[in-house]
Every structure is written in C-alpha cells, then in structure tokens.
Amino acid sequence: MNLLAMPRKLADNPKALADGLLLGDRRAAARAITLVEDGSQKGTELMKLLYPHVGRSMVIGVTGAGGSGKSSLINHIIRVFRSQGRRVGVVAVDPTSPFSGGALLGDRLRFQTHSMDEGVYIRSMASRGYLGGLARATTDVVRIIEAMGNDLVIVETLGAGQDEIDIIHVAQTCVLVLTPGMGDDIQAMKAGIMEIADLIALNKADLDGAETCLRSLEATVRYGFEEKEAAWIPRVIPTVAAGARTDDVRGIEEVAEAILAHQSYLRESRTIHEIQAKRVEQELGLVFRDEVQKAVFKGLKGTGKKRQYIRAILEGRTDPYSVVEEVLRTFLRV
Amino acid sequence: MGTEKIKVIVSKVGLDGHDRGAKVVASLLKEGGMEVVYLGMYQTPESIIKAAIDEDADVIGLSYLSGEHLVYTPKIVEEMKKNGMDDVLLVVGGSFPPEDIEVMKQMGVDEVFRGGSRIPSIVNYITENVR
C-alpha cells in the first residue's frame, strides 16, 4: 500500500500503518504515534500488532531541569551515534499548559544539525497533563520508534525537578543533566532524580564554580555507590553542549561512550532482563488503570450519577471511598 | 485520553533573522490550546516538510519579514504536493505588500495574515479549517 499517495487521516488503518512503519516508513510511524497519543482504539489495535517486533533497541533517557541543556546535549550525542552508523529515534517531551491545554514544543529547534538526516526520526510530545516528566503515551511511542528499526531511542523528559522519575520505567540507561550553581552537596544527596542517574553530565562546565560542583558530585556518587559495592558506578562527565564555536563543545564523545558502556554492562550482567520485566510490569499497571477508568466512565456516562455522587459527598452523606466501592461493584462486578 | 489536539509547525525560512513575530504567534497558538512545534530560524523548505511529516502536523505556519515570501512559499507548496500533504493546512504570516496576499493564495496557500492581524482570528481560522 502506498501511504504517500493517501491523505493522512484516511490511511488510519492499524494493519497498514504497522506494515509501513515496520519497513521504516516515517509517515506511517508519525501517524501511528498520533493515534496512540490520542488514546484511540485504533492506537490500541496498532500496539497489539507491533508488540512482537519491539524490545531490541537501546533506550536512553535524558533528564534534568529546564534549561540545563538536555536538547543541545542530545543534538551532539545523535551526531556521535550517527557517525557510528546507528539509526537514531528521539522522543522529546515538553509540558502542556494546565490552562489552555496547548503546548510549546521547543526541543526540535535544538536538533537542527539532523533536520535533513533520514537516519534520524524526531518526535515532539506534549505531556498532556501526565505527571512524572513524560506523557502518558511515551512508552508506546518509544515502542513505535523501536519498531521502525532504530538502533537507539533517546527519550528526553520535560524539565524535571526532584521527583519526575518515570523515565526509569521507560529507559534502560538514564543520563541526568546538571549544571553548576544548582545547590550544594545536600541537594545532590537527596532521594529521587539524583538516584536514578546511570551517568551524570555536568553541562555548562565552562561556567564559574563547575570544578567545585564536579568534585562534590563525584564525592556524593562515590559515597552512595561504592559503599553499596554496586556493580555499576555512575560517572560524572563535564560537558559543554552549546559553545560559541564548535571547538568549545566538549565531553560529548565521553558521554556517548559511557552510554554504550552502561548498555554493555546491562547486557553482560543480564540486568537488562530485570529492567525489561519491570518495564512490562509498569506498563501493565498503566494499561489496567486506564482501561478500568475507561470502563467505569463509559458506564457512568449519561446516567447523571457522577454529579449525584459529587453532591452526596459534598453534603456529607457519603465519601469518595464508599462511592468508588459502589461503582466498582456495579461496573466491574468486583 | 481520547482528546485530539491540533498540531502546528511554526517556522521561518531562509536567512530572515526576525523571529519575534513567529514567537508571538507560537505562544498565542499555545494559549489557543494547540500543540506548537517551534522550529525557529534558518529552515529550508525540505527541513520544514520533514519536520511536518515526523510530527504528523495538521498545520504549517510560515513567518516572513524580509521579503522572501514569494521565493520560498512556492517551493514549500511544491514539496507539500510531492509528499501528498493535501490535508495539511498552509498558513503564512508576516510583513508584505497587500497585493501579495492573492499571489500567495493563487500559489496554494490556504490563508494569509498580515501584520496587525488579531490573534483570535488566526486561532479561529485554524480551528475551523483544520482537515
């Protein structure tokens, strides 16, 4: 089937899209991603068809605060992996406005070096209200990009603070991007995002205070991991991703090398199997939650019951827990 | 879940370095509830088309200030035809002589907004005409 000759939306046939994207057709992949992003039934059908073809790519997460340089760093990392002949896919998530529901997706702008490279597929995603640093559909989007035949999928989270750590459920290797001046060693010792890094890029390492920051990060990582006799100890790599001149850019090859080293470690130690099992567990939980919610809301739709429940709770006649028990009994026959 | 959003590419083409207008429009389309992929400056017709394909965009919005609109627009229209993008809306905005509006529409541009256009008119046009 020639997808190119068809209007975009008329080609929304899960089987045709799956066949197309498995052959690497970026147009089919792009449309498939929209279907899963929109949470459509066709998207679900499509994922069923694709599932047997996924799980072979390296999935790399890049997270860190807004403005730390994640996109600029990824732009250079893509260059290194492309020079090794690997096909690269990127999913970049930016936040959705809680007020308008719109989003300004500004990551693609930083990947201009690759704007004409057929070996690079880039997709911007809005978080659409999902918490945790990603979008609800990110897992499926990663699977679609894997199924296209990309050797590597890079997932960029939205600007993450301390606890947006869902990336560990999607990526096998997590790169945390920090910059100098973001706080002292106590900040670095806190739980959450600091703990999920398989390697840390200290970006903007040409700024004042970078040296002190580097030492303190290295010390923190050492206490944390050497004490536990961990098999993998995260490296801290100073980088400069946005230099005024190309010569100013540094640390990129080291980051790419460390990513590949971590991937080899995962495969040699067979840790990769645990990670993949955890990913599936997480995915299963999410799909369950969504489908139960859908089933319940479908059952309630048009009955006016939702409003009655809300009024009853407000008037103190019942409480959310009792309502949920009742609803579940009715719709799921629990 | 189950909510479709309008996805818009906002870009400049060629060597025109005036991006203020494009940025203003991009943020106001965001306010209008759309998902806006901002490509910025120095794009080529080919790079814009590739981005629109990858992103499965519903709309391509081009911003011009330095008088290159009659040079690049036909190239973009041609690329869109070549790629079967008949169902993607092409909207142009910026500063140019009023007589060029009709010229661009003849080329295949769906709508043109000159400087001074009200933002709600742009949001409404896109919402009503997206295919």
Interface residues (C-beta under 8 A of the other chain):
Chain A: L4 A5 M6 P7 R8 K9 R26 R27 A30 R31 I33 T34 D38 G39 S40 T96 S97 S100 G101 G102 A103 L104 L105 G106 R108 L109 Q112 S115 M116 Y121 I122 R123 S124 A126 R128 R136 D290 K294
Chain B: M1 G2 T3 E4 K5 K7 A26 S27 L29 K30 E31 G32 G33 M34 E35 V36 V37 Y38 L39 G40 Y42 Q43 T44 E46 S47 K50 A51 I53 D54 E55 D56 N83 G84 M85 D86 D87 V88 R131
